[in-house]
Amino acid sequence: MKYNWKDLLVDTAIVAVVLGAVALIVGSFPATFSKLLPFLK
């Protein structure tokens, strides 16, 4: 099975997008959680 540079670039792009999405979710989670806390109490 040959591994081309294009495949490497695509894999890197996918990983970068996934990590970026996770970072955004984790980064915005505390703010969302603190907004929800008053309603839960």
DSSP file (Angstrom, degrees, kcal/mol; ACC not computed):
  #  RESIDUE AA STRUCTURE BP1 BP2  ACC     N-H-->O    O-->H-N    N-H-->O    O-->H-N    TCO  KAPPA ALPHA  PHI   PSI    X-CA   Y-CA   Z-CA
    1    1 A M              0   0    0      0, 0.0     2,-0.3     0, 0.0     0, 0.0   0.000 360.0 360.0 360.0 119.3    0.0    0.0    0.0
    2    2 A K        -     0   0    0      1,-0.0     2,-0.6     0, 0.0     0, 0.0  -0.613 360.0-152.2 -84.6 139.1    1.5    3.2   -1.2
    3    3 A Y        -     0   0    0     -2,-0.3     2,-0.1     4,-0.0    -1,-0.0  -0.932  17.6-161.7-113.0 111.6    1.3    6.3    1.0
    4    4 A N     >  -     0   0    0     -2,-0.6     4,-1.8     1,-0.1     5,-0.1  -0.424  31.0-115.0 -91.8 164.7    1.3    9.5   -1.0
    5    5 A W  H  > S+     0   0    0      1,-0.2     4,-2.6     2,-0.2     5,-0.2   0.855 117.2  58.4 -64.0 -34.1    2.1   13.1    0.0
    6    6 A K  H  > S+     0   0    0      1,-0.2     4,-2.6     2,-0.2    -1,-0.2   0.918 104.8  49.8 -62.1 -42.1   -1.5   13.9   -0.9
    7    7 A D  H  > S+     0   0    0      1,-0.2     4,-2.8     2,-0.2    -1,-0.2   0.912 110.6  50.2 -61.8 -41.6   -2.8   11.3    1.6
    8    8 A L  H  X S+     0   0    0     -4,-1.8     4,-2.7     1,-0.2    -2,-0.2   0.916 111.3  48.6 -62.8 -43.2   -0.5   12.8    4.3
    9    9 A L  H  X S+     0   0    0     -4,-2.6     4,-2.4     2,-0.2    -2,-0.2   0.911 112.7  47.8 -63.7 -42.0   -1.8   16.3    3.6
   10   10 A V  H  X S+     0   0    0     -4,-2.6     4,-2.6     2,-0.2    -2,-0.2   0.931 113.0  48.0 -64.8 -45.4   -5.4   15.2    3.7
   11   11 A D  H  X S+     0   0    0     -4,-2.8     4,-2.7     1,-0.2     5,-0.2   0.919 112.4  49.4 -61.1 -43.6   -4.9   13.2    7.0
   12   12 A T  H  X S+     0   0    0     -4,-2.7     4,-2.5     1,-0.2    -1,-0.2   0.901 111.4  49.4 -62.3 -41.2   -3.1   16.2    8.5
   13   13 A A  H  X S+     0   0    0     -4,-2.4     4,-2.4     2,-0.2    -2,-0.2   0.917 111.7  48.5 -64.6 -43.2   -5.9   18.6    7.5
   14   14 A I  H  X S+     0   0    0     -4,-2.6     4,-2.6     2,-0.2    -2,-0.2   0.937 112.9  47.3 -62.6 -46.8   -8.5   16.2    8.9
   15   15 A V  H  X S+     0   0    0     -4,-2.7     4,-2.8     1,-0.2     5,-0.2   0.906 112.0  51.0 -61.2 -41.7   -6.6   15.9   12.2
   16   16 A A  H  X S+     0   0    0     -4,-2.5     4,-2.4    -5,-0.2    -1,-0.2   0.909 111.3  47.5 -63.2 -42.1   -6.1   19.7   12.4
   17   17 A V  H  X S+     0   0    0     -4,-2.4     4,-2.4     2,-0.2    -2,-0.2   0.918 113.3  48.0 -65.1 -43.3   -9.9   20.3   11.8
   18   18 A V  H  X S+     0   0    0     -4,-2.6     4,-2.5     2,-0.2    -2,-0.2   0.933 113.3  46.9 -63.8 -45.7  -10.9   17.7   14.4
   19   19 A L  H  X S+     0   0    0     -4,-2.8     4,-2.7     1,-0.2    -1,-0.2   0.895 111.9  51.7 -63.5 -39.0   -8.4   19.1   17.0
   20   20 A G  H  X S+     0   0    0     -4,-2.4     4,-2.3    -5,-0.2    -1,-0.2   0.909 110.4  48.1 -62.8 -42.3   -9.6   22.7   16.2
   21   21 A A  H  X S+     0   0    0     -4,-2.4     4,-2.5     2,-0.2    -2,-0.2   0.922 112.7  48.1 -64.4 -43.9  -13.2   21.6   16.7
   22   22 A V  H  X S+     0   0    0     -4,-2.5     4,-2.9     1,-0.2     5,-0.3   0.911 111.2  51.1 -62.7 -42.2  -12.4   19.9   20.0
   23   23 A A  H  X S+     0   0    0     -4,-2.7     4,-2.6     1,-0.2    -1,-0.2   0.898 110.9  48.6 -62.9 -40.0  -10.4   22.9   21.2
   24   24 A L  H  X S+     0   0    0     -4,-2.3     4,-2.2     2,-0.2    -2,-0.2   0.923 113.1  46.9 -64.8 -43.9  -13.4   25.2   20.4
   25   25 A I  H  X S+     0   0    0     -4,-2.5     4,-1.0     2,-0.2    -2,-0.2   0.938 116.3  43.6 -64.0 -47.3  -15.9   23.0   22.2
   26   26 A V  H  < S+     0   0    0     -4,-2.9     3,-0.2     1,-0.2    -1,-0.2   0.890 114.3  51.6 -65.3 -38.9  -13.6   22.6   25.3
   27   27 A G  H  < S+     0   0    0     -4,-2.6     4,-0.4    -5,-0.3    -1,-0.2   0.851 116.2  38.9 -67.3 -35.0  -12.8   26.4   25.2
   28   28 A S  H  X S+     0   0    0     -4,-2.2     4,-1.9    -5,-0.2    -1,-0.2   0.543  97.4  83.5 -92.5  -7.1  -16.5   27.4   25.1
   29   29 A F  H  X S+     0   0    0     -4,-1.0     4,-3.2    -3,-0.2     5,-0.2   0.928  85.1  53.0 -66.2 -46.5  -17.7   24.7   27.5
   30   30 A P  H  > S+     0   0    0      0, 0.0     4,-2.5     0, 0.0    -1,-0.2   0.900 111.0  48.4 -56.5 -40.3  -16.9   26.5   30.8
   31   31 A A  H  > S+     0   0    0     -4,-0.4     4,-1.6     2,-0.2    -2,-0.2   0.925 114.2  45.6 -65.2 -43.9  -18.8   29.6   29.6
   32   32 A T  H  X S+     0   0    0     -4,-1.9     4,-1.9     1,-0.2    -1,-0.2   0.906 113.1  50.9 -64.1 -41.4  -21.8   27.5   28.6
   33   33 A F  H  X S+     0   0    0     -4,-3.2     4,-2.0     1,-0.2    -2,-0.2   0.903 108.9  49.8 -65.1 -41.7  -21.6   25.5   31.8
   34   34 A S  H  < S+     0   0    0     -4,-2.5    -1,-0.2    -5,-0.2    -2,-0.2   0.814 110.3  52.1 -68.7 -28.4  -21.6   28.6   34.0
   35   35 A K  H  < S+     0   0    0     -4,-1.6     4,-0.5    -5,-0.2    -1,-0.2   0.867 112.6  45.2 -71.3 -35.4  -24.6   29.9   32.0
   36   36 A L  H >X S+     0   0    0     -4,-1.9     4,-1.9     1,-0.2     3,-0.6   0.799  96.5  75.6 -78.7 -28.9  -26.5   26.7   32.6
   37   37 A L  H 3X S+     0   0    0     -4,-2.0     4,-2.1     1,-0.2    -1,-0.2   0.887  91.1  52.6 -54.6 -47.2  -25.7   26.4   36.3
   38   38 A P  H 34 S+     0   0    0      0, 0.0    -1,-0.2     0, 0.0    -2,-0.1   0.878 110.9  48.9 -58.2 -35.5  -28.1   29.1   37.5
   39   39 A F  H <4 S+     0   0    0     -3,-0.6    -2,-0.2    -4,-0.5    -3,-0.1   0.853 108.6  53.0 -72.0 -33.7  -30.9   27.4   35.7
   40   40 A L  H  <        0   0    0     -4,-1.9    -1,-0.2     1,-0.3    -3,-0.1   0.865 360.0 360.0 -70.1 -34.5  -30.0   24.0   37.2
   41   41 A K     <        0   0    0     -4,-2.1    -1,-0.3    -5,-0.2    -2,-0.2   0.472 360.0 360.0 -80.0 360.0  -30.1   25.4   40.7
